[in-house]
Amino acid sequence: MNRTASPTDSTPVTQAIIDRHDQYMSINYGRWPIAMVRGEGTTLYDADGKQYLDLFAGFGGPLLGHCHPDLVEAVTQQAKQLWFVGNLFHTEPQTLLAERIAKHGFGGRSFFCHSGADANEAAIKVARLYGGANPGKSGARFKVITAHRSFHGRTFGAMAATAQERVYKGFEPNVPGFTHVPYNDLNAIEQAIDDHTVAIMLEPIQGEGGVNLPDAGYWPGLRKLCDKHELLLIADEVWTGCGRTGKWFGHQHWDVKPDVMTLAKGVGGGLPVGVTCMADKAAELFDHRKHGGVAHATTLGGNLLSMAVAARIFDVIERDNLLAHATQLGEHAIARLQKLADALPTVKQVRGKGLFVGLELDPAAEGARFETSRDVVNQCLQRGVLVNAAQTNVLRIAPALTIERDALDRGLDVIAEVLGG
Ligand SMILES: Cc1ncc(COP(=O)(O)O)c(C=O)c1O
C-alpha cells in the first residue's frame, strides 16, 4: 500500500503517531495514514476524532464489533480472577469454550493456540501422525492437498499449504508434502491423490483468495473422497467460523462433517485465539498417553482471558440470534450489490454468504474511477467507511455480526457512490 495514496491529509497529531511508529516498528504492513484510537460497535474513531463505519471488523477479529459490553464484562471478570497457570492444570474457561465448539460443530476435542497459522500447524501435524498410524503401501502417508488461491497462514507449514506464490516467495524451500490443485474441482483432487496422501485441507469459502464459493456438490464430494481414500478432511474455518457466513461453521452449509476444523480470527473476538478441533480418530493421536509424551503444545494456548471471551461470544451469538441476523443482512447486502452489478459494468460479480461478501471489480470497464480494489477502499475511507481489498480486483465486506441494517445500508450507499452508482 502506498503511503502517498492518502485517504486523508494527516494532521500533526496523527503524523506524530505515525512517525514514532515508523521509527520503532517493523514496517511489514502497509498501513493507511490513520491512527485508530477507539471503537464502539461498528464505529471506529481516529486520533483526530473522525468516525468510520467499520464494514471489515479487523480482518474478522472483532466478530461482535468493538468493545462489545458482554465481552468487556467477560474479560474484566476473568482478569480479576485468574489469567493463566499453564496447561498442567484444568481450568473451567477452556472447557467452556471446548464444550461450545463441540456443541455447535461436530463434537470433537479442541486444542487451543493463538492464531490461524498456529491452528493449521497443529492440523498439519495431526495429519502427519494420522499418516504414520495409517500408512499406505509405500510407508507413512504425509501429503496434504490444498487449493490454489487458498490462504492458511504464514508459518512454515501453513505457508507451504498456502498455494499463493506471493506468500512463500523468498522463503523457499517450502516444507515438502503439499500438493496444490484448483479450488472447486473434485476431479483435480482425485487425480492428485496418491499413496502418500493423508489429508485434504480447504476453506469452506476462500477468504483471502477473493471470497470464492464452491459449487453445492464440492464439500459432499470431498467427504466422499476422504472416506474412500481414508484421508482426513480438514476445514480451515479461520474466516468462515463462528457465524460469519450465517451458520456456526461454513462446512454446515453443505451438511458435511470434517475430521478437523481450525478456527481463529472471530473466535477470539479480537483476542488471540486459535483452535484445532479434532474428531476422535485425529484427537487420539494428540493424546499424550498414547503418543508417549506431548505431541503438540504451546505455552499460552488457552490463556483464560481469551477463553472467557471466546466462550462468551458463542453465548451472545446464540442469545441474540446472530446467525439468523447475519443470514438476513447478508441476503439484503448481496441483493443490493447485485442490483449495482446489474447496472454497472465496473462490478463483474457479487458473491458471498452471510456477512462475508466479495465484489469482483473490473477496472477496465467504461467509467471506472479506480485501478485496483485498493483505490476503492481509499475512496470509501475518505467518506468514512472501512472496507477491504482482497486480491487486486475484489472488494470485501465482512462487518461485525452485530451490525444494524441502517448502518449496513449507509455503508452500501457509500460503496455504490464510489463505484459510480
Ligand atoms: C482461511 C485462513 N486461514 C488461516 C489464516 C491465518 O490466520 P492468522 O493470520 O491468524 O495466522 C487466515 C488469515 O487470514 C485465513 O484467512
The ligand as an SDF file (V2000), in Angstrom:
LIG
                    3D

 16 16  0  0  0  0  0  0  0  0999 V2000
   -8.5650  -19.1100    5.9790 C   0  0  0  0  0  0  0  0  0  0  0  0
   -7.4030  -18.6050    6.7790 C   0  0  0  0  0  0  0  0  0  0  0  0
   -6.6400  -19.4820    7.4360 N   0  0  0  0  0  0  0  0  0  0  0  0
   -5.6010  -19.0990    8.1840 C   0  0  0  0  0  0  0  0  0  0  0  0
   -5.2640  -17.7600    8.2890 C   0  0  0  0  0  0  0  0  0  0  0  0
   -4.1060  -17.3450    9.1280 C   0  0  0  0  0  0  0  0  0  0  0  0
   -4.5950  -16.7900   10.2870 O   0  0  0  0  0  0  0  0  0  0  0  0
   -3.6570  -15.8990   11.2280 P   0  0  0  0  0  0  0  0  0  0  0  0
   -3.4190  -14.6310   10.4950 O   0  0  0  0  0  0  0  0  0  0  0  0
   -4.4490  -15.7340   12.4700 O   0  0  0  0  0  0  0  0  0  0  0  0
   -2.4070  -16.6780   11.4290 O   0  0  0  0  0  0  0  0  0  0  0  0
   -6.0300  -16.8100    7.6210 C   0  0  0  0  0  0  0  0  0  0  0  0
   -5.7020  -15.3880    7.7020 C   0  0  0  0  0  0  0  0  0  0  0  0
   -6.2000  -14.5500    7.0150 O   0  0  0  0  0  0  0  0  0  0  0  0
   -7.1220  -17.2390    6.8320 C   0  0  0  0  0  0  0  0  0  0  0  0
   -7.8870  -16.3640    6.1560 O   0  0  0  0  0  0  0  0  0  0  0  0
  1  2  1  0
  2  3  1  0
  2 15  2  0
  3  4  2  0
  4  5  1  0
  5  6  1  0
  5 12  2  0
  6  7  1  0
  7  8  1  0
  8  9  2  0
  8 10  1  0
  8 11  1  0
 12 13  1  0
 12 15  1  0
 13 14  2  0
 15 16  1  0
M  END
$$$$
